[in-house]
Amino acid sequence: MNNSNLFRKIQLNYNQFTKTEKKIADFLIRNADGVLFMSITDLAEACGVADASVYRFCRSVGAKGYQDFKMKLSLGATPDEEGIAKKECMEIDSLEFTLDKILQNYVSVLKETRMLINNDAIEKTVQLVEEAKNIYFFGIGDSLLTAKEARNKFLRICNKVNCIDDPHMQAMTVSMAGPKDLIFIISYSGATKDSVYVAKIAKKAGAKVVGITRYIKSPLTSYTDVLLLCGSNEGPLDGGATGKKMSQLYIIDVLFQEYFSRNKQISMENNKKTSKAVVDKLY
């Protein structure tokens, strides 16, 4: 395991942890520096768990034991390395601080997403887009906004994309899909019931499924052919966070640019057609 990715591994696998492991993970994220000077018993008492639970947690994230865990922790990046981007909102006391904080947060989100992008997964997805007869972008709630933006973007250069709002209509559509159909499921948590249900039906119908989500393992990932991970951590009270959408849109932009460059001539022709179709609507 790459030492610098210790915290990232904890964050990506957070939704797979038990309640006890989440207690430990939460404490570590909040008190990264302090843990370096704590014994296994100190950490267990601070988290309200048993020593054995801390040991099992260390093993679950790739360390040989508690001391090895602390060594990796000391060599790796802490969650506060972005500095200003991680301060609590209550500490904001000026407009300048707010401007810098939000900027640093967006930069951090995009950097993390860039590090999570797997080149092979991008190339495989673009190939599926090229081969697909029909392409659907699906999402629920805030993820639906990303799905619509993806549809709008690709509609400029190809005529086989669609986005359906209603989850019932999504399920009905994918039930009649086939091997030549490509379904994008956008879900930050990967645990939205409607999205997982649609993915399950799509796989049963034989369609290809690409998941854009935060976590490596989730109910959604069981049904995906390709998994694209986005950055940005969202807490229970952070629903609708802009950083989350930015990370998803960054991935959409990468896919769009790759598809455009690999199909440049037809993409340019279609882009001219779609642009011409709406130019008269501008004053």
C-alpha positions as CSV (number, residue, x, y, z in Angstrom):
1,M,0.0,0.0,0.0
2,N,1.2,3.4,-0.9
3,N,1.8,5.2,2.4
4,S,0.6,8.5,1.1
5,N,-2.8,6.9,0.2
6,L,-3.6,5.7,3.7
7,F,-6.2,8.3,4.4
8,R,-7.6,8.0,0.9
9,K,-8.0,4.3,1.4
10,I,-9.9,4.9,4.7
11,Q,-12.2,7.4,3.0
12,L,-12.9,5.3,-0.1
13,N,-13.7,2.2,2.0
14,Y,-15.5,4.1,4.8
15,N,-19.0,2.9,3.8
16,Q,-17.8,-0.7,4.1
17,F,-16.6,-0.3,7.7
18,T,-18.6,-1.6,10.7
19,K,-20.0,0.8,13.2
20,T,-17.0,0.2,15.4
21,E,-14.5,0.8,12.5
22,K,-16.3,4.0,11.6
23,K,-15.8,5.3,15.1
24,I,-12.1,4.7,14.8
25,A,-12.0,6.2,11.2
26,D,-13.9,9.3,12.3
27,F,-11.5,9.9,15.2
28,L,-8.5,9.4,13.0
29,I,-9.7,11.9,10.4
30,R,-10.3,14.5,13.1
31,N,-7.2,13.8,15.1
32,A,-4.5,12.6,12.7
33,D,-1.5,14.2,14.3
34,G,-2.5,13.3,17.9
35,V,-2.9,9.6,17.1
36,L,0.8,9.4,16.3
37,F,1.5,9.8,20.0
38,M,-1.2,7.5,21.3
39,S,-0.9,3.9,22.4
40,I,-3.3,1.4,21.1
41,T,-5.1,1.5,24.4
42,D,-5.2,5.3,24.4
43,L,-6.8,5.2,20.9
44,A,-9.2,2.5,21.9
45,E,-10.4,4.5,25.0
46,A,-10.7,7.7,23.0
47,C,-12.9,5.9,20.4
48,G,-14.8,3.9,23.0
49,V,-13.9,0.5,21.6
50,A,-11.7,-2.5,22.5
51,D,-8.0,-2.7,21.8
52,A,-8.7,-5.7,19.5
53,S,-11.1,-3.5,17.5
54,V,-8.3,-1.0,16.8
55,Y,-5.9,-3.8,15.8
56,R,-8.5,-5.3,13.4
57,F,-9.1,-1.9,11.9
58,C,-5.3,-1.4,11.3
59,R,-5.2,-4.8,9.5
60,S,-8.3,-3.9,7.5
61,V,-6.6,-0.8,6.0
62,G,-3.4,-2.7,5.0
63,A,-1.2,-2.4,8.1
64,K,0.5,-5.3,9.8
65,G,-0.4,-4.0,13.2
66,Y,-0.8,-0.8,15.2
67,Q,2.8,0.3,15.1
68,D,3.0,-0.3,11.4
69,F,-0.2,1.7,11.1
70,K,1.3,4.6,13.0
71,M,4.4,4.4,10.8
72,K,2.3,4.6,7.6
73,L,0.3,7.4,9.2
74,S,3.4,9.4,10.0
75,L,4.8,9.0,6.4
76,G,1.5,9.6,4.6
77,A,-0.5,12.7,4.0
78,T,-2.9,13.9,6.7
79,P,-6.4,15.1,5.9
80,D,-5.4,18.6,6.9
81,E,-2.6,19.0,4.3
82,E,-4.8,21.4,2.3
83,G,-4.9,23.7,5.4
84,I,-7.4,26.4,4.9
85,A,-9.8,24.1,2.9
86,K,-10.4,21.9,5.9
87,K,-11.2,24.6,8.5
88,E,-14.7,24.6,9.9
89,C,-17.2,27.1,8.6
90,M,-17.6,28.6,12.0
91,E,-14.0,29.8,11.9
92,I,-14.8,32.0,8.8
93,D,-14.5,35.7,9.8
94,S,-14.1,37.6,6.6
95,L,-15.1,37.5,2.9
96,E,-11.4,37.0,1.9
97,F,-11.3,33.9,4.1
98,T,-14.5,32.6,2.5
99,L,-13.2,33.2,-1.0
100,D,-9.9,31.4,-0.3
101,K,-11.6,28.5,1.6
102,I,-14.0,27.7,-1.2
103,L,-11.4,28.0,-3.9
104,Q,-9.0,25.6,-2.0
105,N,-11.8,23.2,-1.4
106,Y,-12.6,23.0,-5.1
107,V,-9.0,22.6,-6.0
108,S,-8.6,19.9,-3.5
109,V,-11.7,18.0,-4.8
110,L,-10.4,18.2,-8.4
111,K,-6.9,17.1,-7.4
112,E,-8.2,14.1,-5.6
113,T,-10.5,13.1,-8.4
114,R,-7.5,13.3,-10.8
115,M,-5.5,11.0,-8.6
116,L,-8.4,8.5,-8.5
117,I,-8.9,8.4,-12.2
118,N,-7.9,5.1,-13.7
119,N,-6.7,5.5,-17.3
120,D,-7.7,2.0,-18.3
121,A,-11.2,2.6,-17.0
122,I,-11.5,5.8,-19.0
123,E,-10.3,4.2,-22.2
124,K,-12.7,1.2,-21.7
125,T,-15.6,3.6,-21.0
126,V,-14.9,5.6,-24.2
127,Q,-14.8,2.4,-26.2
128,L,-18.2,1.4,-24.8
129,V,-19.5,4.9,-25.7
130,E,-18.2,4.3,-29.3
131,E,-19.7,0.9,-29.6
132,A,-23.1,1.7,-28.0
133,K,-26.3,2.0,-29.9
134,N,-28.0,3.9,-27.1
135,I,-26.5,5.7,-24.2
136,Y,-28.5,6.7,-21.0
137,F,-27.3,8.9,-18.2
138,F,-29.2,8.2,-14.9
139,G,-29.1,9.7,-11.5
140,I,-31.4,10.5,-8.5
141,G,-31.6,13.9,-6.8
142,D,-28.4,15.9,-7.1
143,S,-26.8,13.2,-9.2
144,L,-29.6,13.7,-11.8
145,L,-28.4,17.2,-12.4
146,T,-25.0,15.7,-13.3
147,A,-26.7,13.1,-15.5
148,K,-28.6,15.9,-17.4
149,E,-25.4,17.9,-17.9
150,A,-23.7,14.8,-19.3
151,R,-26.6,14.3,-21.7
152,N,-26.5,17.9,-22.8
153,K,-22.7,17.8,-23.4
154,F,-22.7,14.6,-25.4
155,L,-25.8,15.6,-27.4
156,R,-23.7,18.2,-29.1
157,I,-21.6,15.6,-30.8
158,C,-23.7,12.4,-31.0
159,N,-27.4,11.6,-31.3
160,K,-27.6,8.4,-29.2
161,V,-27.7,9.9,-25.7
162,N,-30.6,10.3,-23.4
163,C,-31.5,11.1,-19.8
164,I,-34.7,10.1,-18.0
165,D,-35.8,11.8,-14.8
166,D,-38.3,9.5,-13.3
167,P,-36.9,6.3,-11.6
168,H,-39.8,4.2,-12.7
169,M,-39.3,5.2,-16.3
170,Q,-35.6,4.5,-15.9
171,A,-36.3,1.0,-14.7
172,M,-38.8,0.4,-17.5
173,T,-36.3,1.6,-20.1
174,V,-33.4,-0.5,-19.0
175,S,-35.6,-3.6,-18.8
176,M,-35.8,-3.5,-22.6
177,A,-32.1,-2.7,-23.0
178,G,-29.6,-5.1,-24.7
179,P,-25.8,-5.7,-25.2
180,K,-25.5,-2.6,-27.4
181,D,-26.9,-0.3,-24.8
182,L,-24.8,1.6,-22.3
183,I,-26.1,2.8,-19.0
184,F,-24.3,5.5,-16.9
185,I,-25.4,5.4,-13.2
186,I,-24.3,8.5,-11.3
187,S,-24.5,8.0,-7.5
188,Y,-22.1,9.6,-5.0
189,S,-22.9,7.0,-2.3
190,G,-23.5,4.0,-4.6
191,A,-26.3,3.1,-2.2
192,T,-29.3,5.0,-3.5
193,K,-32.0,2.3,-3.8
194,D,-33.5,3.5,-7.1
195,S,-30.1,3.7,-8.8
196,V,-29.0,0.3,-7.6
197,Y,-32.3,-1.2,-8.7
198,V,-31.9,0.3,-12.2
199,A,-28.3,-1.0,-12.4
200,K,-29.5,-4.5,-11.4
201,I,-32.2,-4.6,-14.1
202,A,-29.7,-3.2,-16.7
203,K,-27.2,-6.0,-16.0
204,K,-30.0,-8.6,-16.1
205,A,-31.1,-7.3,-19.5
206,G,-27.5,-7.6,-20.8
207,A,-26.6,-3.9,-21.0
208,K,-23.2,-2.4,-20.1
209,V,-23.2,-0.4,-16.9
210,V,-20.7,2.4,-16.0
211,G,-20.8,3.7,-12.4
212,I,-19.6,7.1,-11.4
213,T,-19.4,7.0,-7.6
214,R,-17.3,7.8,-4.5
215,Y,-16.6,4.3,-3.0
216,I,-14.8,1.3,-4.3
217,K,-17.3,-1.1,-2.8
218,S,-21.0,-0.3,-2.6
219,P,-24.3,-1.9,-3.6
220,L,-24.0,-0.2,-7.0
221,T,-20.5,-1.5,-7.8
222,S,-21.8,-5.1,-7.8
223,Y,-23.5,-4.4,-11.1
224,T,-21.0,-2.2,-12.9
225,D,-18.8,-3.2,-15.8
226,V,-16.6,-0.1,-15.3
227,L,-16.1,1.9,-12.1
228,L,-15.1,5.6,-12.2
229,L,-14.3,7.1,-8.8
230,C,-14.9,10.7,-7.9
231,G,-13.3,12.7,-5.1
232,S,-14.9,14.9,-2.4
233,N,-16.0,13.8,1.0
234,E,-19.6,14.6,1.9
235,G,-20.8,14.4,5.5
236,P,-24.4,13.8,6.6
237,L,-25.2,17.5,6.6
238,D,-23.4,18.3,3.3
239,G,-26.2,17.1,0.9
240,G,-25.9,19.0,-2.4
241,A,-22.3,20.0,-1.9
242,T,-21.0,21.7,-5.1
243,G,-17.6,19.9,-4.8
244,K,-19.3,16.6,-5.3
245,K,-20.9,17.7,-8.5
246,M,-17.6,19.2,-9.7
247,S,-15.8,15.9,-9.2
248,Q,-18.5,14.1,-11.2
249,L,-18.5,16.7,-14.0
250,Y,-14.7,16.6,-14.2
251,I,-15.0,12.9,-15.1
252,I,-17.8,13.6,-17.6
253,D,-15.5,16.3,-19.2
254,V,-12.6,13.8,-19.5
255,L,-14.9,11.3,-21.2
256,F,-16.2,13.9,-23.5
257,Q,-12.8,15.2,-24.6
258,E,-11.5,11.6,-25.1
259,Y,-14.4,10.7,-27.2
260,F,-14.2,13.9,-29.2
261,S,-10.5,13.4,-29.9
262,R,-10.9,9.8,-31.0
263,N,-13.9,10.6,-33.2
264,K,-12.8,14.1,-34.2
265,Q,-14.2,14.5,-37.7
266,I,-17.8,13.3,-37.0
267,S,-17.7,15.1,-33.7
268,M,-16.8,18.4,-35.3
269,E,-19.5,17.9,-38.0
270,N,-22.2,17.2,-35.4
271,N,-21.0,20.0,-33.2
272,K,-21.5,22.4,-36.1
273,K,-25.0,21.1,-36.8
274,T,-26.2,21.3,-33.2
275,S,-24.7,24.8,-32.8
276,K,-26.3,26.0,-36.0
277,A,-29.6,24.6,-34.8
278,V,-29.8,27.0,-31.9
279,V,-27.9,30.0,-33.1
280,D,-31.1,31.7,-34.4
281,K,-32.4,31.6,-30.8
282,L,-29.8,34.1,-29.7
283,Y,-30.3,37.9,-30.1
